[in-house]
Amino acid sequence: MPQVERKIVIDSDPQRVYELAKDMESYPKFMPDVESVKIVERDSHSTVTEWVTNVDGTPFLWTERDNFDDQNLRIDYALIEGDLEKFEGSWNFRPVEGKTEVSLVVDYDFGLPELTELIGPTLHEKVGENSEMMLSGMKKLVEEKS
């Protein structure tokens, strides 16, 4: 399965950045492709969220479970159902010289072998760009509030 990993350093403490990442409903504020995120279930260690996105004019809808490891500042997410065959990964937040290094891993499968064979590299690039946009948007939001 294709996998993308992107990292960024944010000028803030890890706990603050982690709390923003846990706030799923805030993602439309810093991600232009995200139209809405709705919390379906929530407890102290996880959420189930419904996502509506629009990537280059193509709508994608899915439901995911996000598991929060507050002690290790880690979020693991996995597709429950939606337009993709597989969509899962993790966020990690670690201190680096008074700042936070955020690592985002996305493991995905569009579930269409013919499409993947035809435009797989383009899809991989788009997932990478989307991951970078998410991290950059998060960085901008956090650093503007500092």
Buried (B, 14 or more C-beta within 10 A) or exposed (E): EBEBEBBBEBEBBBEBBBBBBBEBEBBBEBBEBBBEBEEEEEEEEBBBBBBBBEEEEEEBBBBBBBEBBEEEBBBBBBBEEBBBBEBBBBBBBEEEEEBBBBBBBBBBBBEEEEEBEEBEEEBBEBBBBBBBBBBBBBBEBBEEEE
